[in-house]
Amino acid sequence: MSVDRRSLLTGGALLALAATAPTEAAPAPAKTSKHDLKNVAVYVPGYFPESAYANGKPLAANRRFNRAIKGQPVHKMLTRVGFDGSIRQTLLPVAAHDVEVAPDRSIGVLCSMDGEQHTAFDPETLELAAIGPSLGDGWHGGGHAVYLDGGKTVILSERAPSTPYQGKLERHYGRLTVRDPKTLKVAETYSTHGIDPHDIRLTADGKYIVAANYGSTVSAKTGKFTIPRGVVQASITVVEVSSGKLVDKRVTGKGEVELRHLAAGRLDRIFAIQARYGSDHDDSRQLRGENVAYESDITTDPGYNYMSAATLKYDAARNRLTKMGDAKSLKVMRHGLSIRYDERHDEAIATYPTTHHVMVFDGATGAVSNSLDTRTVGLRYPAGVTFLPDGKHYAVTGHWENMFVFERGTHRLVRELCLYPVFFGHSHITAA
């Protein structure tokens, strides 16, 4: 077959013309404004209220903030950030960690971590509604909660008294306390079948609670936790809601690596975050390639250094545990904190504040499908993550300040929805 020069030039010209000709633009996606989310609020605990002032006074001395904490030695802050531009804040008598709001928005709970009591609050006004003690005799809050039946019941994780390990796992197992959401009175308790439970999640079908159990115990010599931690048995446990029966247990580590946070969809879609502490020497060794000056990690205490620890995917239906990501991703996985599962897009979204990263994992394979250094968009120490009720977006909050909003599925930053309050330190958030 022969091709003459005229045909070739004509064809090339036509191709060039086609490339430069205006094309019919695809319709732009409809923009969401803050007005569209005017009834939505994000709730954020505040760990360091002693750093906060209002009206020229420390919060604890300010009558606008201290009504609920008089006579209470332990208190933390709670911030309600409304997309209508409102900011509401108060102090509540609890060693706060996670915050959850009932689906019907009738009540909220500020969960204690290692404290002796939890608090319930009004989601609109933030007024204290109830104080719920832990189980007594050295028991202390595990830090997380889930609501059932649209908000008619709340379940909280509780930790057993901190004692050295002496050969019997069951002595250290924590419990799930089934409580009235408005009074926090305990109706029933179940074992988590794991040591030092922390995060708990309800599966998509509502039948099971999945618990992340730290697995660590205190030293027999000092009565305190060590660096690195002494992990007896870190585990994922699956407990049937209706009976408290243990359905599945997967041991994830012994030695130094704890299991802290998780997300769950179906039983084959469980995603869990591990954590490992190292000494100052260990930290220097892992960061010896960082040639640009950096600050100390504000999300942890001096001497407590987060080392790399793989985030996991667990398929309880097949008893298959997978380390997610490659070697490059693993370096980013220091102090994994919040993780949520997006069933619509079959993705898990996790924050790593120590390395200023948000990572997205494919639900089926566990592969890293997106990784964002949030410093490049102006967000430092990303900590909390929550889906917004519009079904289109999710919010990520910085440990100390700022809330950025991203589009689900595309993970595109939606700058016009971002807000910039100060939270004074936190780990987790929730939207309602």
C-alpha positions as CSV (number, residue, x, y, z in Angstrom):
1,M,0.0,0.0,0.0
2,S,1.4,3.4,-1.0
3,V,0.9,6.6,0.8
4,D,1.4,9.8,-1.2
5,R,2.8,13.0,0.3
6,R,-0.4,15.0,-0.3
7,S,-2.5,12.5,1.6
8,L,0.0,12.5,4.5
9,L,0.1,16.3,4.7
10,T,-3.7,16.5,4.4
11,G,-4.2,13.9,7.2
12,G,-1.6,15.7,9.4
13,A,-3.4,19.0,8.8
14,L,-6.7,17.5,9.7
15,L,-5.2,16.0,12.9
16,A,-3.7,19.3,13.8
17,L,-7.0,21.1,13.2
18,A,-8.8,18.6,15.3
19,A,-6.4,19.1,18.1
20,T,-6.8,22.8,18.1
21,A,-10.5,23.0,17.4
22,P,-12.7,23.9,20.4
23,T,-14.5,20.9,21.9
24,E,-17.8,20.9,23.8
25,A,-16.8,21.1,27.5
26,A,-18.0,18.4,29.9
27,P,-20.4,19.9,32.5
28,A,-18.5,20.9,35.6
29,P,-19.5,19.1,38.8
30,A,-21.8,21.1,40.9
31,K,-19.9,22.9,43.7
32,T,-20.8,22.4,47.3
33,S,-20.8,25.5,49.4
34,K,-20.8,25.9,53.2
35,H,-24.4,26.9,52.9
36,D,-25.2,23.3,51.6
37,L,-23.6,22.0,54.8
38,K,-25.1,24.7,57.1
39,N,-26.7,22.0,59.5
40,V,-23.5,20.0,59.7
41,A,-21.0,20.3,62.5
42,V,-17.7,18.5,63.3
43,Y,-16.8,17.7,67.0
44,V,-13.2,17.8,68.1
45,P,-11.8,17.0,71.6
46,G,-9.1,19.3,73.0
47,Y,-6.3,17.7,75.0
48,F,-4.5,20.8,76.3
49,P,-7.1,23.4,77.5
50,E,-4.5,24.9,79.7
51,S,-3.0,26.4,76.6
52,A,-6.4,28.1,75.8
53,Y,-7.7,31.5,76.8
54,A,-10.9,33.4,76.3
55,N,-11.9,37.0,77.3
56,G,-8.5,37.4,78.8
57,K,-8.8,34.5,81.1
58,P,-7.7,30.8,81.2
59,L,-10.6,28.6,80.2
60,A,-10.7,26.9,83.6
61,A,-11.3,30.3,85.2
62,N,-13.9,31.5,82.7
63,R,-17.6,31.1,83.6
64,R,-18.5,30.6,79.9
65,F,-16.4,27.4,79.8
66,N,-16.1,26.0,83.3
67,R,-19.7,25.3,84.4
68,A,-19.4,21.5,84.0
69,I,-16.0,21.1,85.6
70,K,-16.3,22.7,89.1
71,G,-14.9,20.3,91.6
72,Q,-13.5,18.0,88.9
73,P,-9.7,17.6,88.9
74,V,-9.6,16.2,85.3
75,H,-11.1,18.1,82.4
76,K,-10.6,18.5,78.7
77,M,-12.0,20.7,76.0
78,L,-14.7,20.0,73.3
79,T,-15.1,22.1,70.2
80,R,-18.1,22.1,67.8
81,V,-17.2,23.6,64.4
82,G,-20.3,24.4,62.3
83,F,-20.2,24.9,58.6
84,D,-22.5,27.8,59.2
85,G,-19.5,29.6,60.7
86,S,-20.3,28.9,64.4
87,I,-17.7,27.8,66.9
88,R,-18.9,26.4,70.3
89,Q,-16.5,25.3,73.0
90,T,-16.7,24.1,76.6
91,L,-14.8,22.1,79.2
92,L,-16.0,18.7,80.3
93,P,-14.9,16.5,83.2
94,V,-13.2,13.7,81.3
95,A,-9.8,12.5,80.2
96,A,-11.0,12.9,76.6
97,H,-9.9,10.9,73.6
98,D,-12.6,10.1,71.0
99,V,-15.9,11.9,70.5
100,E,-19.1,10.3,69.0
101,V,-22.6,11.7,68.3
102,A,-25.7,9.6,68.0
103,P,-27.1,9.2,64.5
104,D,-30.3,10.9,65.6
105,R,-28.2,13.8,67.0
106,S,-30.0,13.5,70.4
107,I,-26.8,13.0,72.5
108,G,-23.0,12.7,72.2
109,V,-20.3,11.1,74.2
110,L,-16.8,12.3,75.0
111,C,-14.9,9.0,75.7
112,S,-12.3,8.7,78.4
113,M,-8.9,7.1,77.7
114,D,-7.3,5.8,80.9
115,G,-9.6,8.0,83.0
116,E,-12.2,7.0,85.5
117,Q,-15.3,8.4,83.9
118,H,-17.0,9.3,80.5
119,T,-19.3,12.2,79.8
120,A,-22.4,12.6,77.7
121,F,-23.3,16.0,76.2
122,D,-25.9,17.9,74.2
123,P,-24.6,18.0,70.6
124,E,-26.2,21.4,70.0
125,T,-25.2,23.3,73.2
126,L,-22.4,21.1,74.5
127,E,-24.0,21.2,77.9
128,L,-23.0,18.3,80.2
129,A,-25.8,15.7,80.2
130,A,-24.3,12.8,82.3
131,I,-21.2,11.4,83.9
132,G,-20.7,7.6,83.5
133,P,-18.0,6.0,85.7
134,S,-15.8,3.2,84.4
135,L,-16.2,-0.2,86.1
136,G,-14.4,0.7,89.3
137,D,-11.5,-0.9,91.1
138,G,-8.8,0.3,88.8
139,W,-10.8,-0.1,85.5
140,H,-10.4,2.8,83.1
141,G,-11.8,4.1,79.8
142,G,-10.6,2.5,76.6
143,G,-11.1,5.7,74.6
144,H,-13.8,4.8,72.0
145,A,-17.5,4.2,71.6
146,V,-20.2,3.2,69.0
147,Y,-23.9,3.9,68.9
148,L,-26.5,1.2,68.1
149,D,-30.1,1.4,67.0
150,G,-29.8,5.0,65.7
151,G,-28.6,6.2,69.1
152,K,-30.8,4.2,71.6
153,T,-27.7,2.4,73.0
154,V,-24.0,3.3,73.3
155,I,-21.2,0.8,73.8
156,L,-17.8,1.9,75.2
157,S,-14.5,0.2,75.5
158,E,-13.0,-0.3,79.0
159,R,-9.6,-1.4,80.2
160,A,-8.8,-3.7,83.0
161,P,-6.6,-2.5,85.9
162,S,-3.0,-2.1,84.8
163,T,-1.0,-5.0,86.3
164,P,2.2,-6.9,85.2
165,Y,1.6,-10.0,83.1
166,Q,1.8,-13.2,85.2
167,G,0.9,-15.8,82.6
168,K,-2.9,-15.5,82.3
169,L,-4.2,-13.5,79.4
170,E,-7.8,-13.4,80.7
171,R,-6.8,-11.3,83.7
172,H,-6.0,-8.4,81.4
173,Y,-8.9,-8.6,79.0
174,G,-11.0,-5.5,78.7
175,R,-14.7,-5.2,78.4
176,L,-17.4,-3.6,76.3
177,T,-20.0,-1.7,78.5
178,V,-23.5,-1.5,77.0
179,R,-24.9,1.8,78.3
180,D,-28.0,4.1,78.2
181,P,-26.8,6.9,76.0
182,K,-28.3,9.7,78.0
183,T,-27.4,8.6,81.5
184,L,-24.4,6.4,80.7
185,K,-25.7,3.8,83.2
186,V,-24.3,0.3,82.5
187,A,-26.9,-2.2,81.4
188,E,-24.5,-5.1,80.5
189,T,-20.8,-5.8,79.9
190,Y,-19.0,-8.2,77.5
191,S,-15.4,-9.2,77.3
192,T,-13.4,-7.9,74.4
193,H,-11.2,-11.1,74.6
194,G,-8.1,-8.9,74.2
195,I,-5.7,-6.9,76.4
196,D,-6.1,-3.2,76.8
197,P,-8.9,-2.6,74.2
198,H,-9.0,0.8,72.5
199,D,-10.8,1.5,69.2
200,I,-14.1,-0.3,68.5
201,R,-16.1,-0.3,65.3
202,L,-19.5,-1.6,64.3
203,T,-19.6,-3.7,61.1
204,A,-21.8,-2.5,58.2
205,D,-24.5,-5.1,59.0
206,G,-24.7,-4.0,62.6
207,K,-24.1,-7.5,63.9
208,Y,-20.5,-7.3,65.2
209,I,-18.2,-5.1,67.1
210,V,-14.6,-5.2,66.0
211,A,-12.1,-4.2,68.7
212,A,-8.4,-3.2,68.5
213,N,-6.6,-4.5,71.6
214,Y,-3.2,-2.8,72.4
215,G,-1.9,-6.0,73.9
216,S,0.6,-4.3,76.2
217,T,1.1,-4.6,80.0
218,V,3.1,-2.7,82.6
219,S,6.6,-3.7,83.8
220,A,6.8,-5.9,86.9
221,K,9.8,-3.8,88.0
222,T,8.3,-0.3,87.7
223,G,4.6,-0.8,87.4
224,K,4.7,1.4,84.3
225,F,4.7,1.0,80.6
226,T,8.1,0.7,79.0
227,I,9.8,2.0,75.8
228,P,9.5,0.0,73.6
229,R,6.2,-1.3,75.0
230,G,6.0,-4.9,76.4
231,V,3.4,-6.4,74.1
232,V,2.0,-9.7,75.4
233,Q,-0.7,-10.2,72.7
234,A,-1.9,-7.4,70.4
235,S,-5.1,-8.6,68.6
236,I,-8.2,-7.9,66.5
237,T,-11.3,-9.4,68.1
238,V,-14.8,-9.7,66.6
239,V,-17.6,-9.9,69.1
240,E,-21.3,-10.6,68.3
241,V,-23.4,-7.6,69.5
242,S,-26.5,-9.6,70.4
243,S,-24.7,-12.1,72.7
244,G,-21.2,-10.9,73.5
245,K,-19.9,-14.1,72.0
246,L,-16.3,-14.1,70.5
247,V,-16.7,-14.8,66.8
248,D,-13.1,-14.3,65.7
249,K,-9.7,-13.4,67.1
250,R,-6.5,-12.6,65.2
251,V,-3.3,-12.1,67.1
252,T,-1.3,-9.3,65.2
253,G,1.8,-9.0,67.3
254,K,3.9,-9.8,70.4
255,G,7.0,-8.1,71.6
256,E,6.9,-4.4,70.7
257,V,4.1,-3.6,68.2
258,E,0.7,-2.6,69.6
259,L,-2.7,-2.6,67.7
260,R,-4.5,0.7,68.3
261,H,-7.1,1.8,65.7
262,L,-9.3,0.3,63.1
263,A,-12.1,0.6,60.6
264,A,-14.5,-2.0,59.5
265,G,-17.0,-2.6,56.7
266,R,-17.9,-6.3,56.2
267,L,-15.9,-8.9,58.0
268,D,-13.5,-9.1,55.0
269,R,-12.9,-5.4,55.2
270,I,-11.2,-4.7,58.5
271,F,-8.3,-2.3,58.5
272,A,-6.1,-1.9,61.5
273,I,-3.3,0.5,62.6
274,Q,-0.3,-0.7,64.5
275,A,2.0,1.5,66.6
276,R,5.6,1.0,67.9
277,Y,7.5,3.2,70.3
278,G,11.3,3.6,70.2
279,S,14.0,5.3,72.2
280,D,15.6,8.6,71.3
281,H,18.5,6.6,69.9
282,D,16.1,4.5,67.7
283,D,14.4,7.7,66.5
284,S,17.8,9.3,65.5
285,R,18.7,6.2,63.6
286,Q,15.4,6.1,61.6
287,L,15.7,9.8,60.8
288,R,19.4,9.9,59.9
289,G,18.5,10.7,56.2
290,E,16.5,13.8,57.0
291,N,18.9,16.6,56.1
292,V,16.4,19.5,56.3
293,A,15.7,20.9,59.8
294,Y,12.5,19.7,61.4
295,E,10.7,20.2,64.7
296,S,10.1,17.6,67.4
297,D,6.9,15.6,67.1
298,I,4.2,17.6,68.9
299,T,1.8,14.7,68.9
300,T,3.8,12.7,71.5
301,D,5.6,13.2,74.7
302,P,9.4,13.5,75.1
303,G,11.1,10.1,74.9
304,Y,8.1,8.5,73.2
305,N,9.1,8.2,69.6
306,Y,6.9,6.6,66.9
307,M,8.7,4.1,64.7
308,S,7.4,2.6,61.5
309,A,4.7,0.0,61.9
310,A,2.7,-1.5,59.0
311,T,-1.0,-0.8,58.7
312,L,-3.0,-4.0,58.2
313,K,-5.9,-5.4,56.2
314,Y,-7.6,-8.3,57.9
315,D,-10.1,-10.6,56.1
316,A,-11.9,-12.4,59.0
317,A,-13.9,-14.5,56.5
318,R,-10.7,-16.1,55.3
319,N,-8.4,-15.5,58.3
320,R,-6.0,-13.6,56.1
321,L,-3.8,-10.8,57.4
322,T,-2.0,-8.5,55.0
323,K,0.5,-5.7,55.5
324,M,-0.6,-2.9,53.3
325,G,1.7,-0.7,51.2
326,D,5.3,-1.1,50.0
327,A,8.7,-0.3,51.7
328,K,8.4,3.4,50.8
329,S,4.9,3.6,52.2
330,L,6.0,1.8,55.4
331,K,8.4,4.7,56.2
332,V,5.4,7.0,56.3
333,M,3.5,4.8,58.7
334,R,4.6,6.3,61.9
335,H,1.9,7.1,64.5
336,G,-1.0,5.9,62.4
337,L,-4.0,7.5,64.1
338,S,-7.5,7.8,62.6
339,I,-8.8,5.4,60.0
340,R,-12.2,5.2,58.2
341,Y,-13.6,2.8,55.7
342,D,-15.5,4.3,52.7
343,E,-17.8,1.5,51.6
344,R,-19.1,3.4,48.6
345,H,-15.6,3.7,47.0
346,D,-14.1,0.6,48.8
347,E,-11.3,2.6,50.3
348,A,-9.7,3.0,53.7
349,I,-8.5,6.5,54.6
350,A,-5.8,6.9,57.4
351,T,-3.9,9.7,59.0
352,Y,-0.2,9.6,60.0
353,P,0.4,12.9,61.9
354,T,4.0,12.3,62.8
355,T,4.9,12.3,59.0
356,H,2.1,14.7,58.0
357,H,0.5,12.2,55.6
358,V,-3.0,11.0,54.7
359,M,-2.9,7.6,52.9
360,V,-5.7,5.9,51.0
361,F,-5.8,2.1,50.7
362,D,-7.7,0.0,48.1
363,G,-10.3,-2.1,50.0
364,A,-9.9,-5.2,47.9
365,T,-6.1,-5.5,47.7
366,G,-4.8,-3.2,50.5
367,A,-2.6,-1.4,47.9
368,V,-1.9,2.3,48.5
369,S,-4.0,4.2,46.0
370,N,-3.3,7.7,47.1
371,S,-0.7,9.3,49.4
372,L,-0.7,13.0,50.3
373,D,1.9,15.0,52.2
374,T,-0.6,17.4,53.7
375,R,2.1,20.0,54.3
376,T,1.9,20.7,50.6
377,V,-1.7,22.0,51.0
378,G,-1.1,23.8,54.3
379,L,-2.2,21.1,56.8
380,R,0.2,19.9,59.4
381,Y,-0.1,16.9,61.7
382,P,-3.3,15.4,60.2
383,A,-5.1,13.6,63.0
384,G,-8.8,13.2,62.8
385,V,-10.8,12.0,59.8
386,T,-14.6,11.8,59.4
387,F,-17.1,11.5,56.6
388,L,-19.5,14.4,56.2
389,P,-23.2,13.6,56.2
390,D,-23.6,14.8,52.6
391,G,-22.0,11.5,51.4
392,K,-19.6,13.5,49.1
393,H,-16.9,14.7,51.4
394,Y,-14.6,13.9,54.3
395,A,-12.9,16.2,56.8
396,V,-9.3,15.9,58.1
397,T,-8.2,18.0,61.1
398,G,-4.7,19.0,62.1
399,H,-3.7,17.9,65.6
400,W,-3.6,21.5,66.9
401,E,-5.5,23.5,64.3
402,N,-7.3,23.7,60.9
403,M,-9.9,21.5,59.2
404,F,-9.5,20.6,55.5
405,V,-12.2,19.0,53.4
406,F,-11.7,16.5,50.6
407,E,-13.9,14.9,48.0
408,R,-14.6,11.2,48.5
409,G,-13.3,9.0,45.7
410,T,-11.2,11.6,44.0
411,H,-9.5,13.0,47.2
412,R,-9.5,16.4,45.6
413,L,-9.0,19.2,48.2
414,V,-12.1,21.4,48.3
415,R,-10.5,24.6,49.5
416,E,-13.8,26.6,49.7
417,L,-15.1,24.2,52.4
418,C,-12.0,24.4,54.6
419,L,-12.2,26.0,58.0
420,Y,-9.4,27.2,60.3
421,P,-10.2,26.9,64.1
422,V,-7.7,26.0,66.8
423,F,-8.4,22.7,68.7
424,F,-5.5,22.5,71.2
425,G,-4.5,19.0,70.4
426,H,-6.6,15.9,69.6
427,S,-6.7,12.5,67.9
428,H,-10.2,11.8,66.5
429,I,-13.3,13.7,65.3
430,T,-16.8,13.0,64.2
431,A,-19.4,14.8,62.1
432,A,-23.1,15.1,62.5
